[in-house]
């Protein structure tokens, strides 16, 4: 009997240890997004998200956004909470993708499309342009080196790319780093095309 009680207690504590991230501002302020344990999945820290959305001007009314590695959905749902016109989220992990759909349903998020698709495949076939592109890929796979050369075809005139990496990104012939910061091991940047 004691063993069964301990088993129930363990199972209950497992339920309460669900991963969560909080939306900072907008119509869904303080709402929690739940997400699964998936290798490489780490939410953008709350302090970093606050800074990024300060950079973006808080209100994203009329902006079309792309979240290339949606993961927890924190960046995409935060953009929608701040009145983004549309957000397209991509997630390659089927487990994280299902979680994104559940959060979309929980928030009753409209103007949001979520695809279970690889970012590189999407970029190779997509012809649409976006005002804000969130690019927070898994670390230690040189994603930014592969992605940045492709993104110039997908960002609208005057649009920006938020890029997160485990290292500082430098300006290139194509991209200018207009804002940057660091929080622990996280380097985050706002990039704009050189005209």
Helices and strands as residue ranges (DSSP letters): H 2-16, E 19-22, E 32-35, H 46-56, E 64-67, H 74-81, E 86-90, H 94-107, E 112-115, H 119-125, E 130-135, H 143-151, E 155-165, E 175-183, E 186-193
